Amino acid sequence: MAGMDTNPNDLLVLLAVSRTAKFTTAAHNLGLTHSTVSRRIAALEKSLGGRVLARSDDGWELTDLGERAVAVAEQMENAVAELESPGQGPETVSGVVRMTATDGFSAYVASPAVAKLRRRHPGLSVEIVTVTRQALQQRSGLDIEVVVGEPRVHRAEAIELGDYELGLYASRDYLAASGTPSSVEEVSDHRLVYFVDSMLQVDDLDAPRRLFPEMKDALTSTNVFVHVEATRAGAGIGFLPCFMADRHPDLVRLFPESVAERLPYWLVLRPDSMRRPAIAAVVQGLKDEMLAHQAALEGRKLPR
């Protein structure tokens, strides 16, 4: 892969860019200037005889050649870590892992998982960007994506983490003022609190519009925490993740036997990413946290 003219430091610069998707952030992390990073990438492309990066809407993404170069850079990084940590081997869990996930997953699954990991591995740092969308086809700058629904991706590894359930909820005050629906059909007489339909990027989350096509919107948002708080405030009937709604005793679940949508969380990462001990540790931590809270996620008990 790397020829005699390839500077190993240039490969490590590319590795930093691949994890942040931005020259400026990579430069900051490496203690270099933006122009130095740019020169190093240009020198690497000259030595390898092709482009290693291409522009995208989210920054810089790896080309096929760039992916192969990063694989070599990761091997170098692991080898250096082994030399710097004698007796610990290549399994030292440290460095930055960057991930995206939905709001609720980030708060109630990823955050406690990372907190537990950092107690064992203080050199680990995790960046979480909250977003609700389909898996990206190119994920430069990202180590892990957590998405709702089975992803259709190329050149990536997909792992099913487990299911969670959504249901209809209303506040006790709202039901006292507006009346409790006596049947599922009467739910359509009320207003919905949910995602902004025109901005919803995940087909699997279309359940309320599919189940209650005549139900009009009361308040919509791209953030699920807004759904929960708007429902608690009495804006309407919310279609909410059970593991979030069941935390609030002022919310009542309506028709749990009839209206229940079970959806899977999937994890997506680049091929060979599990070779990085930090990424492998975060993935295992997310799996463990999902398992620990499986009943709450599936709407079978109140979270503590």
C-alpha positions in Angstrom: 0.0 0.0 0.0 2.5 2.6 1.2 5.6 3.0 -0.9 9.1 4.1 0.0 8.2 7.7 -0.7 5.2 7.7 1.7 5.7 9.6 4.9 4.1 7.6 7.8 3.2 10.9 9.5 1.1 11.8 6.5 -0.9 8.6 7.0 -1.6 9.5 10.6 -2.7 13.0 9.5 -5.1 11.3 7.1 -6.4 9.1 9.9 -7.1 12.2 12.0 -9.0 13.8 9.1 -11.0 10.6 8.5 -12.2 10.7 12.1 -13.4 14.3 12.1 -14.2 14.9 8.4 -12.6 18.4 8.8 -9.1 19.7 8.3 -9.5 22.3 11.1 -10.6 19.8 13.7 -7.9 17.4 12.8 -5.3 20.1 12.9 -6.5 21.1 16.4 -6.4 17.6 17.6 -2.9 17.1 16.2 -1.5 20.4 17.3 -0.9 21.5 13.7 -2.1 24.3 11.5 -4.8 23.9 8.8 -2.3 24.6 6.1 0.1 21.9 7.4 -2.7 19.3 7.4 -3.5 20.4 3.8 0.1 20.1 2.7 0.5 16.6 4.4 -2.6 15.3 2.6 -1.3 16.7 -0.7 2.0 15.0 -0.2 0.3 11.8 0.7 -1.8 11.9 -2.5 1.3 12.6 -4.5 3.2 9.6 -3.0 0.2 7.3 -3.5 -0.7 8.5 -6.9 -4.3 9.3 -6.3 -6.9 11.2 -4.3 -7.5 10.0 -0.7 -10.2 12.5 0.2 -13.3 13.9 -1.6 -15.6 16.7 -0.5 -19.1 15.9 0.8 -21.9 17.8 2.4 -20.6 16.9 5.9 -16.9 17.7 5.2 -14.3 15.3 3.8 -14.9 11.6 3.0 -12.5 8.9 2.1 -12.0 7.6 -1.4 -11.4 3.9 -2.0 -7.7 4.7 -1.9 -8.1 6.7 1.2 -9.9 3.8 3.0 -7.0 1.5 2.2 -4.5 4.2 3.5 -6.5 4.6 6.7 -6.4 0.9 7.3 -2.6 1.0 7.2 -2.6 4.1 9.4 -4.8 2.3 12.0 -2.3 -0.6 12.1 0.5 1.9 12.7 -1.5 3.6 15.5 -2.1 0.3 17.2 1.6 -0.7 16.9 2.7 2.6 18.5 0.1 2.2 21.3 1.5 -1.2 22.0 5.0 0.2 22.2 3.9 3.0 24.5 2.0 0.7 26.8 4.4 -2.2 27.5 2.6 -5.2 29.1 -0.8 -4.0 28.1 -0.6 -5.1 24.5 -2.6 -3.6 21.6 -5.9 -3.7 23.6 -5.3 -0.4 25.3 -8.7 1.4 25.1 -8.0 5.1 24.5 -8.6 7.9 22.0 -11.7 9.5 20.5 -14.6 7.6 19.2 -17.2 9.6 17.2 -20.7 8.4 16.8 -24.2 9.5 15.8 -27.4 8.2 17.3 -31.0 9.3 17.9 -31.8 11.7 20.8 -33.4 9.1 23.1 -30.7 6.4 22.4 -27.9 8.9 23.0 -29.4 10.0 26.4 -30.6 6.8 27.9 -28.3 4.1 26.3 -25.1 5.6 24.9 -24.5 8.1 27.7 -24.6 5.6 30.6 -22.7 3.1 28.5 -19.9 5.6 27.9 -19.8 6.6 31.6 -19.3 3.0 32.6 -16.6 2.5 30.0 -14.7 5.6 31.1 -14.5 4.4 34.7 -12.5 1.5 33.3 -10.7 3.4 30.5 -10.1 7.0 31.5 -8.2 7.6 28.3 -11.4 7.0 26.2 -13.4 10.0 24.8 -16.7 9.7 22.9 -18.3 12.4 20.8 -22.0 11.9 20.2 -23.9 13.8 17.5 -27.7 13.4 17.9 -29.6 12.9 14.6 -32.5 10.8 13.4 -31.8 9.7 9.8 -31.0 6.7 7.7 -27.5 5.3 7.7 -25.0 7.2 5.5 -23.5 5.5 2.5 -20.2 7.3 3.2 -19.3 7.8 6.9 -16.0 9.6 6.9 -15.5 11.3 10.2 -17.8 8.8 11.9 -16.8 5.6 13.7 -20.3 4.4 14.7 -23.8 5.2 13.6 -26.9 4.0 15.5 -30.0 4.1 13.4 -33.7 3.0 13.5 -34.6 0.2 11.1 -32.4 -2.2 9.2 -29.8 -0.2 7.2 -29.1 -0.7 3.5 -25.4 0.2 3.3 -22.4 -0.8 1.2 -18.9 -1.4 2.4 -20.1 -1.3 6.0 -20.8 -3.7 8.9 -24.3 -3.6 10.4 -25.1 -5.1 13.8 -28.6 -5.3 15.2 -28.6 -4.0 18.8 -32.2 -4.8 19.9 -35.8 -3.5 19.8 -37.6 -0.7 21.4 -41.3 0.0 21.5 -43.4 3.2 20.8 -46.9 3.8 22.0 -49.7 6.4 22.5 -49.4 8.6 25.6 -51.3 11.5 27.0 -51.0 13.4 30.2 -53.5 12.9 33.0 -54.4 16.6 32.9 -55.0 16.5 29.1 -57.3 13.5 29.4 -59.2 15.1 32.2 -59.7 18.2 30.1 -60.2 16.7 26.7 -61.7 13.3 27.5 -60.1 9.9 27.3 -60.7 8.1 24.0 -63.0 5.1 24.6 -61.7 3.2 21.5 -58.7 3.3 19.2 -60.9 4.9 16.5 -61.6 7.8 18.8 -57.8 8.6 19.0 -58.2 10.3 15.5 -60.4 12.9 17.1 -57.4 14.2 19.0 -54.3 16.0 17.8 -50.9 14.3 17.4 -47.5 15.2 18.9 -44.7 13.6 16.8 -42.0 14.2 14.2 -42.3 16.8 11.5 -43.7 14.7 8.7 -41.9 16.5 5.8 -38.5 16.2 7.6 -38.8 12.6 8.7 -36.0 10.7 7.1 -36.7 7.2 8.6 -39.5 5.3 6.9 -39.9 2.9 9.9 -41.0 5.9 12.0 -44.2 6.6 10.0 -46.4 4.5 12.2 -48.8 7.2 13.6 -49.5 8.5 10.1 -50.1 5.0 8.9 -52.3 3.9 11.8 -54.2 7.2 12.2 -54.2 8.8 8.7 -57.0 11.3 9.7 -55.2 12.5 12.9 -54.1 16.1 12.6 -50.9 17.4 14.1 -50.8 19.5 17.3 -47.1 20.0 17.7 -44.3 18.5 15.7 -40.5 18.5 16.2 -37.4 16.8 15.0 -36.4 16.2 18.7 -38.1 13.3 20.6 -37.5 15.1 24.0 -39.8 17.9 22.7 -42.4 15.2 21.9 -42.3 13.9 25.5 -42.4 17.4 27.1 -45.1 18.6 24.8 -47.2 15.6 25.6 -46.7 16.1 29.3 -47.7 19.8 28.9 -51.0 18.7 27.3 -50.4 19.7 23.7 -52.0 16.5 22.4 -51.5 12.7 22.3 -47.9 11.7 21.7 -46.5 8.7 20.0 -43.5 8.2 22.2 -40.7 5.6 22.9 -41.9 3.7 26.0 -38.5 3.8 27.6 -38.7 7.6 27.7 -42.5 8.1 28.4 -42.7 5.5 31.2 -40.3 7.6 33.2 -43.0 10.1 33.8 -45.9 9.2 36.2 -48.0 12.0 34.7 -48.2 10.2 31.4 -50.8 7.5 30.7 -50.3 4.9 27.9 -53.4 4.4 25.8 -54.4 1.1 24.3 -51.1 -0.7 24.8 -52.4 -4.0 23.6 -53.7 -2.5 20.3 -51.2 0.3 19.5 -47.6 -0.8 19.9 -44.9 -0.3 17.3 -41.7 -2.4 17.8 -38.6 -1.0 16.0 -35.0 -2.2 15.9 -31.9 -0.2 16.7 -29.0 -1.1 14.3 -25.3 -0.1 14.6 -23.3 0.6 11.5 -19.6 1.0 11.3 -16.8 1.0 8.7 -15.3 -2.4 7.7 -12.4 -3.3 10.0 -13.3 -0.6 12.6 -13.6 -3.3 15.3 -9.8 -3.6 15.0 -9.6 -0.4 17.0 -9.9 -1.4 20.7 -11.7 1.9 21.6 -14.4 1.3 18.9 -14.8 -2.4 19.9 -15.2 -1.4 23.6 -17.9 1.2 22.8 -19.8 -1.3 20.6 -19.7 -3.9 23.4 -20.7 -1.2 25.9 -23.8 -0.3 23.8 -24.7 -4.0 23.5 -24.5 -4.4 27.2 -26.5 -1.4 28.0 -29.3 -2.4 25.6 -29.4 -5.8 27.2 -29.5 -4.3 30.7 -32.5 -2.1 29.8 -34.3 -4.5 27.5 -37.5 -4.7 29.4 -37.8 -0.9 29.6 -36.9 -0.5 26.0 -39.7 -3.0 25.0 -42.2 -1.2 27.2 -42.5 -3.9 29.8 -41.6 -2.0 33.0 -41.0 1.4 34.4 -37.4 2.6 34.2 -36.0 3.4 37.6 
